């Protein structure tokens, strides 16, 4: 059975650094969770490194700006890495065979706020799906959109055999207590139609290897991944050879009949994780130090 901990201090001696999810652990998309600032202070005081790793489909500087607006001071945390940043890097480098075969005319399926992903890429954004060489999918244009809203666009793209780059593998997040569809759900629909999709971000082990390099730590077992999603945070950590700590107060809270900050029933949590073969080393109710 999983070990339940109330805060990271209980396991801190096992690790030199923490890779931390953002949405569902540190904030809810609109505001910081109450313990976040103090937990960052305690981690920093302990001498451990932090890297914030998010499946946000925009550049890292956009994430730091957003957290500053939420009230989290920049000096409290270390490196920041996003799936959007990783996608942008590959759109420039074109080292991956999938990316090397893409053209320069991209149809952006996503909101205007995600356009930082195209900075300095030389990509031309087209206004109509018919004019695109490929799709860059950063998620629904409006927060209340379902996947079905994009069925016509996806069908047209499939008929043209257009490849899709998914800059956020998440299926859904909770924003202010409300479920919001993410780019990953749209990409899954496109795959179901027979479309080609490449994903950047968690749970791809490559992004964890890059994160470890940023942290300057070679022993993966000395880095703990902390996040709320089994299919991205926990699965990705395992694929990269890193232990994970599962925050039960995030995306799975409703299924576990709990809330952020309240302990989950450890038997329910153990069953949910085991059902899909996930093996976090512990569960935590939120981003707490003690």
C-alpha positions in Angstrom: 0.0 0.0 0.0 1.1 3.6 -0.7 2.7 5.6 2.1 0.7 8.7 3.0 2.8 11.8 4.0 1.5 15.2 5.2 4.5 17.1 3.8 7.7 16.8 1.8 9.8 17.2 4.9 9.0 13.5 5.7 10.9 12.3 2.7 13.3 15.2 2.0 16.4 13.4 3.2 16.0 11.0 0.3 16.3 13.7 -2.3 18.6 16.5 -3.6 15.9 18.1 -5.7 12.2 18.2 -6.5 10.6 18.5 -10.0 7.3 20.2 -9.3 4.1 20.3 -11.3 2.3 23.6 -11.4 -1.4 23.3 -12.1 -3.0 21.1 -9.5 -0.1 21.3 -7.1 1.1 24.9 -6.7 -1.9 26.8 -8.2 -5.4 26.1 -9.6 -4.9 28.1 -12.8 -6.1 31.3 -11.2 -4.5 31.5 -7.7 -1.8 30.0 -5.6 -2.8 27.3 -3.2 -2.4 28.7 0.4 0.7 26.6 1.4 2.7 27.2 -1.7 4.8 30.3 -0.7 5.7 28.8 2.6 6.6 25.4 1.2 8.9 27.0 -1.4 10.6 29.0 1.5 11.1 25.8 3.4 12.5 23.8 0.5 14.9 26.6 -0.3 16.0 26.8 3.3 16.7 23.1 3.3 19.2 23.5 0.5 17.3 21.4 -2.1 16.9 22.5 -5.7 13.6 22.9 -7.4 12.5 22.8 -11.1 9.0 23.6 -12.1 7.9 21.4 -15.0 4.6 22.1 -16.6 2.6 20.9 -19.6 1.7 24.5 -20.3 1.7 25.1 -24.1 3.6 28.4 -23.8 7.1 29.6 -23.1 8.6 29.4 -19.6 8.8 33.2 -19.2 5.0 33.3 -19.5 4.7 30.9 -16.6 6.9 32.9 -14.3 5.0 36.1 -15.2 1.7 34.4 -14.4 3.1 33.1 -11.0 4.4 36.6 -10.2 0.9 38.0 -10.8 -0.4 35.3 -8.4 2.0 36.5 -5.7 4.8 34.0 -5.9 8.2 35.7 -5.8 10.7 34.5 -8.5 13.6 34.1 -6.1 11.7 31.3 -4.2 12.1 28.7 -6.9 14.7 27.5 -9.4 14.5 26.4 -13.0 11.3 26.5 -15.1 10.6 24.2 -18.0 7.4 23.9 -20.0 6.1 21.6 -22.8 5.6 24.8 -24.8 9.3 25.7 -24.5 10.3 22.1 -25.5 8.0 22.3 -28.5 9.4 25.7 -29.6 13.0 24.4 -29.2 12.1 21.5 -31.6 10.3 23.8 -34.1 13.6 25.7 -34.3 16.1 22.8 -34.2 14.2 20.3 -36.3 16.4 17.4 -35.1 13.5 15.0 -34.5 12.5 13.2 -37.8 8.9 14.1 -37.3 9.7 17.9 -36.9 12.2 17.8 -39.8 9.5 16.9 -42.2 7.1 19.7 -41.2 6.7 22.7 -43.5 6.7 26.4 -42.4 2.9 27.1 -42.6 1.3 26.2 -39.3 -2.4 26.3 -38.4 -2.5 27.2 -34.7 -5.3 25.4 -32.9 -5.4 27.3 -29.7 -5.8 30.7 -28.0 -3.9 33.8 -28.7 -2.2 33.7 -25.3 -0.2 30.6 -26.4 1.4 32.4 -29.4 4.8 32.8 -27.5 5.4 29.2 -28.6 6.2 30.6 -32.1 8.7 33.2 -31.0 11.8 33.2 -33.3 10.7 29.9 -35.0 10.2 31.5 -38.5 6.9 29.6 -38.6 4.1 31.3 -40.6 0.7 31.1 -38.9 -2.1 30.7 -41.3 -5.7 31.6 -40.7 -7.4 28.7 -42.5 -6.8 25.0 -41.9 -6.7 24.4 -45.7 -3.6 26.7 -46.0 -1.5 24.8 -43.3 1.3 22.3 -43.7 0.7 21.1 -40.2 -1.1 21.8 -37.0 0.3 23.2 -33.7 -2.3 22.2 -31.1 -2.1 24.1 -27.8 -5.7 23.4 -26.7 -9.2 24.8 -27.0 -9.6 28.5 -28.1 -12.2 29.1 -25.4 -12.1 27.5 -21.9 -15.6 26.1 -22.2 -15.0 24.4 -25.5 -15.3 20.6 -25.8 -13.3 18.5 -28.2 -16.4 18.2 -30.4 -16.1 21.9 -31.3 -13.1 21.1 -33.4 -14.4 18.0 -35.2 -14.7 19.8 -38.6 -11.2 21.2 -38.4 -9.8 17.8 -37.5 -11.7 16.1 -40.3 -10.4 18.6 -42.8 -6.8 18.2 -41.5 -7.1 14.4 -41.6 -8.3 14.6 -45.2 -5.2 16.6 -46.0 -3.0 14.1 -44.0 -1.7 17.0 -41.9 0.6 16.1 -39.0 -0.1 17.6 -35.6 2.3 18.8 -32.9 0.6 18.6 -29.5 2.3 21.1 -27.1 0.4 19.9 -24.1 -0.3 16.2 -23.6 -2.7 16.8 -20.6 -6.2 15.7 -21.3 -7.9 17.9 -18.7 -7.0 20.3 -15.9 -9.0 21.9 -13.1 -9.3 25.7 -13.3 -11.0 27.3 -10.3 -12.7 24.1 -9.5 -14.0 23.5 -13.1 -12.6 20.8 -15.5 -11.1 22.3 -18.6 -10.3 20.3 -21.8 -6.6 20.4 -22.8 -4.7 19.9 -26.0 -4.0 16.2 -25.3 -7.8 15.4 -25.5 -7.9 17.1 -29.0 -4.8 15.2 -30.1 -6.4 11.9 -28.9 -9.4 12.6 -31.1 -7.2 13.4 -34.1 -5.4 10.1 -33.5 -8.7 8.3 -33.4 -9.4 9.8 -36.9 -6.1 8.3 -38.1 -4.1 11.5 -37.8 -0.4 11.6 -37.0 0.5 13.3 -33.7 3.7 14.0 -31.9 3.7 15.1 -28.3 6.1 17.2 -26.3 6.0 17.3 -22.5 5.1 15.0 -19.7 5.1 11.9 -19.7 7.8 11.8 -22.3 11.0 10.7 -20.4 13.1 13.0 -22.6 11.8 16.1 -20.9 12.7 14.6 -17.5 16.2 13.9 -18.7 16.5 17.5 -19.8 15.2 18.7 -16.4 17.8 16.6 -14.6 20.5 18.1 -16.7 19.2 21.6 -15.9 19.4 20.6 -12.2 22.9 19.3 -12.6 22.0 15.9 -11.0 23.0 12.6 -12.7 21.4 10.2 -10.2 17.8 10.1 -11.1 16.8 8.4 -7.9 17.8 11.6 -6.0 15.2 13.7 -7.7 11.5 13.4 -6.7 8.7 14.3 -9.1 5.7 15.8 -7.4 2.5 16.2 -9.2 -1.3 15.5 -9.3 -1.7 13.6 -12.5 -1.1 9.8 -12.7 -1.0 9.7 -16.5 1.7 12.5 -16.8 3.5 13.2 -13.6 3.7 9.7 -12.1 3.9 7.9 -15.4 6.6 10.2 -16.7 8.7 10.0 -13.6 8.6 6.2 -13.8 9.6 6.2 -17.4 12.6 8.4 -16.5 13.7 6.3 -13.6 12.6 8.9 -11.0 10.5 8.3 -7.9 7.2 10.3 -7.7 5.0 11.7 -5.0 1.4 11.9 -6.0 -0.7 14.9 -4.9 -4.2 13.6 -4.4 -5.8 17.1 -4.1 -5.6 17.9 -7.8 -7.1 16.4 -10.9 -8.1 13.1 -9.2 -9.6 14.7 -6.1 -13.2 14.2 -7.1 -12.6 10.5 -8.0 -10.9 10.0 -4.6 -13.7 12.0 -2.9 -11.3 14.4 -1.3 -10.2 18.0 -1.6 -6.9 19.8 -1.9 -5.2 19.8 1.5 -7.3 17.0 2.9 -5.9 13.4 3.2 -7.3 11.0 0.7 -8.4 7.5 1.7 -5.2 5.6 1.2 -6.9 2.4 0.1 -8.8 4.3 -2.6 -5.6 6.0 -3.7 -3.7 2.7 -3.8 -6.4 1.0 -5.8 -6.6 3.9 -8.3 -2.8 4.0 -8.9 -2.4 0.2 -9.1 -5.3 -0.2 -11.5 -3.2 1.4 -14.3 0.2 0.2 -13.0 1.3 3.4 -11.5 3.7 3.2 -8.6 4.3 6.5 -6.7 6.3 6.2 -3.5 3.9 8.3 -1.5 0.7 10.4 -1.6 0.5 14.0 -0.3 -2.7 16.1 0.0 -1.2 19.3 -1.3 2.1 21.2 -1.7 3.0 21.1 2.0 6.4 21.0 3.7 5.3 19.6 7.0 
